[in-house]
Every structure is written in structure tokens, then in C-alpha cells.
Amino acid sequence: MATRSADVPRSTLGRLERPAITGVLVREIVNFSSYWRAASFSSTVEPTIYLLAFGFGFGSLVSQVAGYDYIEFIGTGIVATAVLFSSAFPAMFGTFVKYQFQRTYDAILAAPVDTEELVTAEALWISLRTSVFGCMPMVVAIFFGLDPSWGMLAVPGIAFVAGYGWANFGIAIAGFAKSIENFNYVVSAVLTPLFLVAGTFFPIDTLPEWAQVLANLNPLYQCVELVRGAVFGWDPWVDFLRLAFLVGFGVLTWRIAIRAMTRKLVV
Amino acid sequence: MSEQPAIRLRGVVKRYGPITAVNGLDLDVPVGTCVGLLGPNGAGKSTTMRLLTAQAIADEGELEVLGFRLPEQSKAARALCGVVPQLDNLDTSLTVEQNLLVFAHLYRIGRHDRRAAIERALNVANLVDRRDTRVDKLSGGMRRRLLIARALVHRPRLVLLDEPTVGLDPQVRQELWALIDLMRAEGTTILMSTHYIEEAQRLADTVLIMSHGSAVAAGPPAQLVARHAGREAVEVYGSPTMLAEAEASARAAGFATRRTGTSISVLGIEDADGRAPEGERRPANLEDVFVLLTGEEID
């Protein structure tokens, strides 16, 4: 067989190859055509309900929060909630379903795709979706009195970066979880507190000092502040650090997600 | 034969905690042949299959697939392999054609060849009329054919079939055998695991019988039968006590025996010259060898 392996380089194929990542993305895009209604609905309607409930309920009690009209305050902060709902949650449940019930990852890893490429592509796909879904409640808020601004065009980018970290967070949790019930611990003990003290619904400077310090380590808080920076005016140095923090969060969770899934899928 | 085998395993060991799933396995699959891995459940067949795609990593031993060393060069090997898994992992909310399209991408078929590759796979699996049907609307047999079509979309040199017909009706099984035979006729190298003896006998050029993670015998089916079970067997029927007596006396006379459920089979009676018990004579078969070598009881 003189032609052995002629169509593939003799050496090992490389890491993070574009065809492998594209292949996984194509699978997601084709699948999305069959469930986009449900995904769009849950990712945008739920944060919008928060927006309206707090906006009308709480907004009738206070007119100004931290120097903003309440609709401005929550209409920007709610982006972080939408980011969380469209990245961490689908990543946790989707990943678990795909390896445990549908065995999709068995099929993909039998093709020339490594776990690293699989995780990267899945996180990229989720964060691409998040960059759109994350902005939806802010768009709704415009109809309720949030003034449009050019800076809003940066919000999809912020949602993408934050969504990439949270997508990897969700994939890692799915990789570590023994059963889907274990997700309850993560949702109750990690995601709910982080989502409440992110400065979305009330400013964190009313919290005790230790909580304020801790809030700075909350990627959702940094996301909220970046969105407000984009919409109401940047604070260049501080916002650069916030962005760097989110990028760091994304890189860290990315590596952890790859490790968790490798342990799960290659045994 | 200077040609390098498509698969070459030497002394492969794979442990899961206290369990040794594969225990010093040697395996050669020559190019252009169909090798059947035959063994009871738990013999290590599926683990062996996972080792070949680096979805399991061996603790010891050497593995080579299409000339690539595993696990380091597994990705290059996987690009040239097709895998039909034991458990259906199709995307059920997609159509037949969409499933093939996704795998045409995953197997890196160029943009200009994709259309033709999908058409060819649809044709091979006889699913042309079903191209727009969602997978969850297909029958079990069609889903299996689609799994095979999906594995063939990039014209692999080597196809790994893990229990290709498990749990299917005899009619569907025939259909899949014809499909596998077609692949073989086209020169594709095949490694197939099965615990159906008839499947191995019909399709495999060489059978490797596995038990407790290692090979206990290997060779062409007819040769294995001749070597281990002789030419003829006699089946003795009767009450359980009569069967036990017949078994004891046949063993005392130096014959190998095996239980066949309602009867016992006494093997290798062609030269028995009247020492063989009374019963129904039949040709020895691969099932005799299988039970003889892997034990009467499944543990």
C-alpha cells in the first residue's frame, strides 16, 4: 500500500485546528435550526421579565439609583443576567445531555477532533449566541426609556467575552458532575448569589465592605460595570482592567473545562 | 507479506480500577480483510474498540492504526477510519441528510466534494428516499443504516463496527450484513466486534475469540472449528439426569462436551468408532468453539 496515509501528514495533526472547530460549529448551527425558537425564548424572555418586574415594581419606589434613572440602571445591568442565562445554563445542561444521553461527543471524538477542540468550539458557539441574546433585554429597555447610545454597539462584544467564560464554566461543571441533579448545588450556591450581588438590581456599595470586595471578583459584576461604561461613558483604565479580568476568567475556565471533559470523555 | 497491517496491537492492557478490561491483547488486522472480534459480554471487545479511537488510553502495550502510533497520532488515524458505534448517537432532531452533512464537515471533506460524498453515502445505505426525514421518524433498521452511511461518508480505509446488529430483527440483520459485505467487497478493511456467532461466521475472514480481555484463539472460522471442535458433533437429548450422565461418560471417554440448553453436544466424534453416544449428528460449528473456549457460564 504505497499510498498509505498520503492524504494526511505523516506527523500527528496539530492542536486547535480550524477544520475540527468548524466541524463542531457546523453541527451546532445545523442543530440550532431545529430549536432556535425555544432557545431564543428562554434566553430573552426570562431576563426581560426580571427587567419589567424590577423596573415597574422597584422602579416605582425609587426614581434614581447610583445617579441613574432606575430603568437606565437595570436596563444595562440586566445584560449580565441575560448573559448568564444564555451561557452557563445551556452549557451545563447541553453538555451533560450531549455526552450522557445523546452520546454526541462519542461520535465527534471518533472523528479527527480532540477534546480541546470540541470544548473550544462548543464554548465559542454558546458565546456567539450569548452576544446576541445578552443584548435583548437592553433592547427591550430602550422601549421603556433607556436612551440609545453609540456605546451600546460594544455590548455584544462584552456579552461575547463574558459569555465565553460562563460557557466554559458550565461545561466544566457538566464535566465534574456525576449526575444532572448535582447542578442544583451549583445553581443555588454559586450562580444565584453571584447573579444577585452583581450590581444588576441594586448597587453593591450598599453592601457591607467585605461583600463589596468579594463582588469585584464576580465576573457578572465586572460585566455589569463594563456595560454601564459602554452605555454611559468609559472610565478607560478601570474598564480596561475589568475587560482584562473577564478575559482572564474566560482563559481560566476554558482550561478547566478542557481538563474536566477530557477526564469524562477519554477514560 | 511485507505489507503493514491496518491494525497492530501488542500486549495491550487496559485497567479500570480493579478490573482489567483488556489483558495483554495481541491483534493484527491485515489490509483488505474483515476481522471479527468474538466474545461474550464483558470480554473486552468494546474497550478494544475505544482504544482504537483513543477514547480510552491503554495502560500498557503498543497500538498502531494505519501506521499511526496511538494515542499520540490517533487524530491522523481517526481521519482515515469510520466508526459505527454500538449505541446510536445520531442527531435525532436532524434529517438524514443533515446528519451526513455534519459528518462530512467533521471528517474534513472539501467543499467541492461534500455534495457527492453525501449522495454516495445515501446510495450505499439505500436512504436516498429518506434524505429529508428526521432521524426520530426512522425505523431502527434505517437508523443503523444511517450510522453506517455516516461512517462511510469520507471513504475510510478502515471501518470499526461495534456490535453492528445488536438488538435488531433477523430481517434487518440480513440487510446490514449485505451492506457490510458490500464494504468488504470494495476492499475496505473491517474490524467488527460481535457476540453473534453467525455474524462472525458469515462476514469475517478471520475470527479472534476473546475471553477475559485477551485472545484465546484466532484464525479463519472453518479452521477454528476444525482445530477446536473437530468435524462432527452429536447432540444427546433427555432428562437433566440423563444429560448429566451422558456428559460424564462422554468426558470419561475423552470427548469434549458442551451444554446446548435442552441437550448436550459431544464434540469431535468423527473418529469415534462406535464410542460416541446415540443422538443427532450434526457438523461442528463456531458456536461449539466459542462455548468451549470462553466457558459455559457467563460471569
Contacts between the chains, C-beta under 8 A, distances in Angstrom:
chain1	res1	chain2	res2	distance
A	1	B	3	6.1
A	1	B	4	7.4
A	1	B	31	5.9
A	4	B	4	7.4
A	4	B	66	6.9
A	4	B	67	5.6
A	5	B	66	6.2
A	5	B	67	5.8
A	5	B	68	7.2
A	5	B	76	7.0
A	5	B	80	6.9
A	7	B	80	7.9
A	8	B	76	4.8
A	8	B	79	5.3
A	8	B	80	6.6
A	9	B	76	7.2
A	10	B	76	7.9
A	11	B	73	7.4
A	11	B	76	7.6
A	12	B	68	8.0
A	12	B	72	5.7
A	12	B	73	4.5
A	12	B	75	6.3
A	12	B	76	6.0
A	13	B	75	4.4
A	13	B	76	5.2
A	13	B	79	7.1
A	19	B	105	7.9
A	19	B	108	4.7
A	20	B	106	7.7
A	22	B	105	6.5
A	23	B	102	7.5
A	23	B	105	4.3
A	23	B	106	3.8
A	23	B	107	7.8
A	23	B	108	7.2
A	24	B	106	7.4
A	26	B	101	7.5
A	26	B	102	6.0
A	26	B	105	4.3
A	26	B	106	7.9
A	27	B	91	7.3
A	27	B	102	4.5
A	27	B	105	7.4
A	27	B	106	7.2
A	30	B	91	7.9
A	30	B	94	6.2
A	30	B	98	5.2
A	30	B	101	6.7
A	30	B	102	5.8
A	31	B	91	6.2
A	31	B	93	6.9
A	31	B	94	6.5
A	34	B	93	4.4
A	34	B	94	6.6
A	35	B	93	7.0
A	102	B	89	6.3
A	102	B	91	7.5
A	102	B	92	7.6
A	103	B	85	7.3
A	103	B	87	5.7
A	103	B	88	7.9
A	103	B	89	3.8
A	104	B	89	5.9
A	104	B	91	6.9
A	106	B	55	6.9
A	106	B	85	6.1
A	106	B	87	7.8
A	106	B	89	5.5
A	107	B	83	7.8
A	107	B	85	6.8
A	107	B	89	4.4
A	107	B	90	7.9
A	107	B	103	8.0
A	107	B	150	8.0
A	108	B	106	6.4
A	109	B	53	7.1
A	109	B	55	5.6
A	110	B	53	4.8
A	110	B	55	6.9
A	110	B	78	6.5
A	110	B	81	7.7
A	110	B	83	4.0
A	110	B	85	7.2
A	111	B	78	6.2
A	111	B	79	7.8
A	111	B	103	6.9
A	111	B	106	4.1
A	111	B	107	5.7
A	112	B	75	4.9
A	112	B	76	7.3
A	112	B	78	4.7
A	112	B	79	4.0
A	112	B	106	7.6
A	112	B	107	7.1
A	112	B	108	6.7
A	113	B	75	7.9
A	113	B	106	6.3
A	114	B	75	6.2
A	265	B	55	6.9
A	266	B	54	7.0
A	266	B	55	5.9
A	266	B	56	7.0
A	266	B	57	6.3
A	267	B	16	7.5
A	267	B	55	7.7
A	267	B	56	5.8
